[in-house]
Amino acid sequence: MKKTIITVVGKDTVGIIAKVCTYLAESGINILDISQTIVSGFFNMMMIVDMSGTDKEFNQVADDLESLGKEIGVVIKCQKEEIFDSMHRI
């Protein structure tokens, strides 16, 4: 399994989850876990996804999601699970 952490942050608007999830589904990327919250009008979502079902390279997915984020007015970041774990291990 190739796990990736995806974070989405920005001002809340209609369709953020739908657009991100549509991209993932069309790319063959499975959502394993998802958490989202809205605080004072700001949207925050964290997803753990499995990229083993996609033909796309990690960098292409990260770039595509960054571009999608710009289109919909949010910031979308991707990190490989092993890098995320290393950064947050103290």
HELIX and SHEET records of a PDB file:
HELIX    1   1 ILE A   16  GLU A   26  1                                  11    
HELIX    2   2 PHE A   58  ILE A   72  1                                  15    
HELIX    3   3 GLU A   81  MET A   87  1                                   7    
SHEET    1   A 4 ASN A  30  VAL A  39  0                                        
SHEET    2   A 4 PHE A  42  ASP A  50 -1                                        
SHEET    3   A 4 LYS A   3  LYS A  11 -1                                        
SHEET    4   A 4 VAL A  74  LYS A  80 -1                                        
END                                                                             
